[in-house]
Amino acid sequence: MRKLYLSAPLPFVGQKRMFAKEFIKVLEQYPEDAVFVDLFGGSGLLSHITKCQKPNATVVYNDFDDYRHRLANIPRTNLLLADLRTIVGDMPKNCCIKGEKRDNIFVRLEQEEREYGYIDFITISSALMFSMKYKLSIPEMKKEALYNKIRKADYPLSTDYLEGLDIVSADYKEVYERYKNRPNVVFLVDPPYLSTEVGTYKMYWKMSDYLDVLTVLRDKDFIYFTSNKSSIIELCEWIGANKTIGNPFEDCKKVEFNAHMNYNAKYTDIMLYKKRSSLFADKAA
């Protein structure tokens, strides 16, 4: 019998392991031969669970983040983690890594990148940093404090994890266009959450991008994920209750100012303004 994973084999921001059992219950309402299209495939966990529960279904996994490449490199990642264990030695779990040990870790990472040309930075970051502070390069990691969070056991090879899936890699809009008119389609929609960290995603997300995702839900069967932090449900409820307001910023001019609090924190100040010529003309008269 095929193994059912209730969490992704490798770390991933936003994987739905907490939803796994409830997701299985929701899947029961859909036909056994449905076409499930996982628009934001991420770690592939939703696709994997769907295929396990609905073996006769077509399950399309949009691996835009190239998770399958990370899985293929698990043997190499395990070897690198073994060397990092040796470097930290008997240092207590969660202890801050400083001095020579820290230097040796970066020497080893630089060697790996130079000789092998690839590092699974998300997995390595999870072994050396707290609070999902995943970094995607050695220079970025050097800016952060390191901690001994290295797991003692190797990651399982998980060669069957993506078995039976139709794997694509494209912008979710392209994938949606391919399947939007197919009968018996169910869209799995798990976009990056509004107001949450999306630094490990390949695309830059603006507010309009989050709202664009909602267009794929109209008149379609779907399973959609969000969080209360994003307030997307409250936003949609407000828009529904204020249909006639239109866009109050239409025809405004915009001024932007990029501000930096420190090397790791930056934001953009935006000013929107509009000059209503007729109003000023009336006052002048």
MARVO-987372 format. One record per residue (C-alpha): residue in three letters; x, y, z. Coordinates in steps of 0.001 Angstrom, whole numbers, padded with zeros to 6 digits, always signed. Layout:
# MARVO-987372
ALAXYZ
...
***
This chain:
# MARVO-987372
MET+000000+000000+000000
ARG+001271+003461-000903
LYS+002521+005578+001972
LEU+000335+008577+002802
TYR+002348+011624+003860
LEU+000540+014041+006167
SER+003409+016515+006011
ALA+005846+017368+003238
PRO+009158+015441+003240
LEU+011212+018668+003233
PRO+010549+022045+004889
PHE+008373+024440+002937
VAL+006735+027760+003808
GLY+002978+027347+004057
GLN+002670+023592+003594
LYS-000766+022430+004713
ARG+000182+019695+007185
MET-002142+021136+009855
PHE-005017+020888+007384
ALA-004155+017396+006121
LYS-006797+015376+007981
GLU-009564+017918+007398
PHE-008561+018197+003749
ILE-009032+014440+003397
LYS-012599+014801+004722
VAL-013356+017600+002251
LEU-012085+015506-000674
GLU-014809+012924-000010
GLN-017467+015172-001567
TYR-015824+015141-005003
PRO-016088+012409-007682
GLU-013478+009669-007794
ASP-012607+010531-011406
ALA-012438+014319-011002
VAL-009590+016441-012322
PHE-007875+018233-009433
VAL-005653+021156-010429
ASP-003289+022345-007697
LEU-002600+025885-008945
PHE-000098+026783-006221
GLY+001476+023363-005765
GLY+004144+024414-003281
SER+005394+021353-001431
GLY+002989+019100-003329
LEU+001307+017955-000129
LEU-002239+018718-001289
SER-001588+016998-004622
HIS-000032+013991-002917
ILE-002917+013572-000482
THR-005468+014000-003279
LYS-003857+011282-005411
CYS-003677+008916-002452
GLN-007341+009466-001603
LYS-008537+009578-005218
PRO-006250+007168-007129
ASN-008510+007255-010218
ALA-008484+011043-010378
THR-006189+013178-012506
VAL-004141+015378-010187
VAL-002202+018267-011735
TYR+000600+019552-009508
ASN+001944+022974-010474
ASP+005499+022767-009154
PHE+006350+026400-009818
ASP+008781+026449-006875
ASP+010716+023406-008189
TYR+010120+021330-005076
ARG+010782+018145-007040
HIS+014373+019318-007590
ARG+014809+019612-003836
LEU+013448+016087-003394
ALA+015847+014738-006012
ASN+018745+016235-004061
ILE+017830+014740-000683
PRO+020860+012372-000722
ARG+023217+015304-001226
THR+021394+017407+001367
ASN+021712+014575+003887
LEU+025469+014409+003311
LEU+025771+018158+003851
LEU+023719+017988+007048
ALA+025919+015138+008305
ASP+028971+017370+007906
LEU+027215+020214+009705
ARG+026446+017855+012601
THR+030137+017057+012824
ILE+031015+020760+012877
VAL+028645+021628+015732
GLY+029686+018488+017634
ASP+028091+018162+021059
MET+026724+021700+021087
PRO+023280+021754+022787
LYS+020168+021893+020656
ASN+019000+025438+019780
CYS+022272+026936+021015
CYS+023650+029923+019080
ILE+026546+028953+016802
LYS+029420+031431+017039
GLY+033122+031791+016391
GLU+035048+029017+014691
LYS+032067+026714+014383
ARG+030089+029391+012546
ASP+033062+030104+010261
ASN+033482+026397+009502
ILE+029814+026085+008598
PHE+030150+028765+005946
VAL+033384+027230+004673
ARG+031489+023965+004197
LEU+028525+025666+002522
GLU+030808+027549+000148
GLN+032579+024294-000694
GLU+029236+022639-001453
GLU+028139+025464-003697
ARG+031487+025587-005483
GLU+031900+021844-006045
TYR+028320+020682-006430
GLY+026632+023851-007653
TYR+023474+023413-005603
ILE+022335+023842-002001
ASP+018811+023308-000747
PHE+018871+026583+001160
ILE+015367+026212+002614
THR+016253+022880+004240
ILE+019662+024133+005383
SER+018104+027348+006730
SER+015633+025305+008774
ALA+018613+023492+010313
LEU+020424+026694+011243
MET+017779+029377+011892
PHE+014653+030001+013935
SER+011138+031084+012992
MET+011190+030028+009348
LYS+013840+032624+008530
TYR+014644+030875+005296
LYS+017444+032462+003295
LEU+018225+031608-000291
SER+021932+032376-000513
ILE+025105+032245+001570
PRO+025461+036063+001702
GLU+021906+036302+003080
MET+022629+033618+005674
LYS+025781+035420+006817
LYS+023623+038348+007950
GLU+021711+036127+010367
ALA+022459+034457+013690
LEU+022856+030697+013397
TYR+021470+028135+015840
ASN+021909+024411+016189
LYS+018567+023147+014943
ILE+020107+020340+012898
ARG+017976+017209+012993
LYS+019710+014023+014061
ALA+018161+011766+011420
ASP+018499+011952+007650
TYR+015553+013028+005543
PRO+013811+010027+003929
LEU+014310+009721+000174
SER+010538+009929-000467
THR+010805+008623-004035
ASP+007071+007810-004096
TYR+005876+011195-002835
LEU+005013+012678-006264
GLU+004069+009349-007837
GLY+001101+009485-010214
LEU+000899+013269-010424
ASP+000764+015254-013661
ILE+003548+017746-012971
VAL+003691+021141-014656
SER+005632+024299-013863
ALA+004030+027555-014959
ASP+002348+030703-013724
TYR-000911+029733-012053
LYS-002880+031815-014567
GLU-001503+029739-017440
VAL-002418+026510-015681
TYR-005894+027844-014928
GLU-006437+028753-018594
ARG-005559+025188-019640
TYR-008168+023617-017387
LYS-010871+026241-016764
ASN-013211+024818-019397
ARG-012593+021150-018657
PRO-015533+019266-017146
ASN-015329+017776-013667
VAL-012480+020085-012582
VAL-011739+021045-008990
PHE-009164+023779-008383
LEU-006961+023591-005302
VAL-006112+027210-004528
ASP-003482+027848-001866
PRO-001809+031160-002763
PRO+000738+032949-000579
TYR-001229+034582+002210
LEU-001764+038319+002236
SER+000286+040054+004985
THR+002602+037079+005451
GLU+006217+036484+004472
VAL+006569+035434+000817
GLY+010330+035826+000472
THR+010937+032255-000692
TYR+008451+032464-003546
LYS+009762+033078-007037
MET+007294+035859-007818
TYR+006759+039256-006178
TRP+003196+039588-004859
LYS+001263+042853-004761
MET-002232+043386-003379
SER-003645+043142-006898
ASP-001985+039728-007291
TYR-003771+038419-004217
LEU-007069+039757-005523
ASP-006462+038372-009023
VAL-006438+034891-007517
LEU-010065+035337-006532
THR-011089+035495-010195
VAL-010339+031779-010619
LEU-012960+030941-007991
ARG-015918+032320-009892
ASP-018312+029622-011099
LYS-015755+026880-010378
ASP-015439+024016-007906
PHE-012546+024835-005637
ILE-010850+024324-002289
TYR-009345+027645-001230
PHE-006958+028368+001642
THR-006324+031629+003448
SER-005755+032876+007004
ASN-007284+035416+009337
LYS-004036+037382+009150
SER-004660+038129+005486
SER-008161+039554+006148
ILE-009046+038586+002576
ILE-012477+037295+003611
GLU-013286+040534+005435
LEU-012093+042504+002403
CYS-014369+040533+000078
GLU-017304+040971+002454
TRP-016696+044737+002519
ILE-016494+044933-001275
GLY-019712+042932-001515
ALA-021445+045363+000815
ASN-020100+048474-000966
LYS-020516+047623-004628
THR-021062+051204-005801
ILE-018017+052872-004276
GLY-015827+052267-007310
ASN-012139+053105-007134
PRO-011628+056258-005005
PHE-008021+056470-006227
GLU-008890+056553-009920
ASP-007045+059394-011722
CYS-004891+060072-008680
LYS-001209+060793-009033
LYS+001145+058724-006928
VAL+004397+059559-005158
GLU+006534+056769-003714
PHE+009419+056929-001267
ASN+011555+053901-000451
ALA+012546+053884+003205
HIS+014999+051664+005107
MET+014768+051063+008836
ASN+017890+048875+008841
TYR+019681+046485+006477
ASN+016933+043891+006811
ALA+013781+046007+007085
LYS+012492+048277+004355
TYR+009164+049558+003210
THR+007616+051878+000650
ASP+005682+054996+001607
ILE+002969+055799-000934
MET+001074+059060-001324
LEU-001972+059231-003611
TYR-003451+062601-004595
LYS-005955+064064-007040
LYS-006515+067639-008218
ARG-010113+068261-009191
SER-009675+071120-011660
SER-013345+072126-011740
LEU-013429+072607-007966
PHE-010427+074934-008007
ALA-011863+076801-010965
ASP-015104+077443-009056
LYS-013214+078829-006040
ALA-011103+081082-008238
ALA-014198+082553-009787
***
